């Protein structure tokens, strides 16, 4: 498996180390055997819990918040990530639907799956736009942009790993 080694570029080695650790966790989450969990849904929940913890640590290091910024930021962060998990459920459902239909994929089903992907991307952009405005109300614009840059880098890691593992659509 090709190792993706993207990092949030920061001035401190500990931040780079934390992103390397996050990359490793993402790899483990995405490609570990589901033998230790009862269902795919159980596995997804376990993976999300681990990723949530590691992501929060990476964001904490990247943000360099003041004491005054910290409370409002983490409240908004938790709210945003709750909504983000709902949007990412759209992607998870599309992936599960693709896997369930992979062997006998028709043109109609391929079209339906791609529409699901586009819906996920549309909802994700809508959510980010909405919350970027909210974050700018509690943080300077530069820190709000920094947060969303960090979110995008983490999302890019996950998306790249998924792209490596999910085969291209082949209709029958």
N, C-alpha and C positions, 0 to 999 in steps of 0.2 A: 504494500500500500504506500502510495506516495505521501510523504509527510508534508503538511502545510505548516509553514513556520512564519506566519504573520505576527506582528507584534504592534501594540500601541507604542509609538515611538515617544519615549520620554527621556528625561535627562538622568534618571536614576536606574541603576542596575536592578534594584529590587522590583521595580515596575516591569522591566523586561522579563525577569524571572517569573513574576506572577503571570504574565501573559503566556509564557512558555508552558507554565503549569496549566493554565486555562486551555491552551491548545491541546495538551495531552488529555485533559479531562473530556474535552469535546470529542476527541478521537475515541476514547474509551466508551463514552456514552453512545456514540453513533454506531460503533462497530463491535461492541462486546456481544457475546452470545446471550440470548434471552433465556438460557437454560435455568437461570436462578430466579426467574420470575414466572408467574403462572400464565400471564397473557401478555400480548403486545401492549395493551393499554397499561398494565401494571409496570412494564418495562419503561414505557414513555414517562410515566409519573416519577419513577425512581430517577431516570435520567434528568428530568426537569428539576428535581430537587437538588441534585448534585450540581448541575449547571447554574442554578439560581445562586447557590452559595459561592461558587467560584467566580461567577460574573460580578456579584456584589463586591467581592474583595478587589477584583481588578478595577472596577469603577471607582471604588473608594480611593485607591492609590492614584488613579489617573486624574481625579477631580481636584485634589488639593483644596478642600473647602475650609473656610473659616468656621469658627464655632457658631457664629451667627447664621451662616448659610446652611450648616449641616442639618439641623432639624427640619426646616422647610424642604430642603432638597430631598432627604430620605423619605419624607411623607409623600412628596410628588413622585419620586422614583418608584415607591411601592405601588402607588395608584397606577402609574403608567405601565409598569410591568404586569400588573393584574390584567389590564386591558390588552396589553401586548400578547399575553398568553392566550387570550380568547381569539385574537387575530391569527396567531400561529396555529391554533386548532384547525383553521381552514387549510393550512399547508399540510398538516398531519393527516387530515382526512383525505386530501387529494393523493398523498403518497400511499396511504393504505388502500384507497380505491384503485390506484394504478397497480399496486402489487396484487390485489385480488383479481384483477382482470388482465394481467400481463400476458398470460398464455393465449388468450383469445380476444385480443383487442381489435374492435371494429373501428372504422373511421368515425362513426358517431360517438363512440365511447372516448376515443382520442380527443375529439373536439370538446366533449363535455369535460374531460380532465384538464385540457388546456384553459378552458374558461374558468375552472376552479383556481388554477394557478394565477391567472390574471386577476381574479377577484381577490385573492390573498394579497397580491402585490398592490392593488388599488386600496384595499382597506389598510394595509400597512403604511402606505404613504399618507393617507388621510389621517391616521392616528398620529404619525410623527409630526405632521404639520400642526395639528391641533395642540399636541403637547409641547412642541417647541415654543409656541406662543405662551403657554402656561409657565414653562421653565424660565422664560425671559422675564416674567413678572416677579420671580423670586431670586433670580441670579443675574449677574451682568451678562450681556449678550455673548461675550467671549466664552464664558464658562458654560452657558447653555449650549453653544455651538460645540464646545469641547465634549460635553456629555454626549451629544448626538453623534459626534464623530466617533467616540469610543463605542457607542451602541452599534454604529454601522460597521465598525471593524470587527466586532464580535459576531455580528450577523453575517458578515462576509466569510468569516471562518466556517461558520456552520453551513452556509450555502455552498461554499466550495467543497466541503467534505461530502455533502449530500450529492452534489453534481458528479463527484468522482464515483459514487456508489450506485446511483440510480441510472439504469440503462436508458438509452434513447427509446422513444416510442417506435414500435414496429407493429403495424396493423396487419391483420390476417385476412 
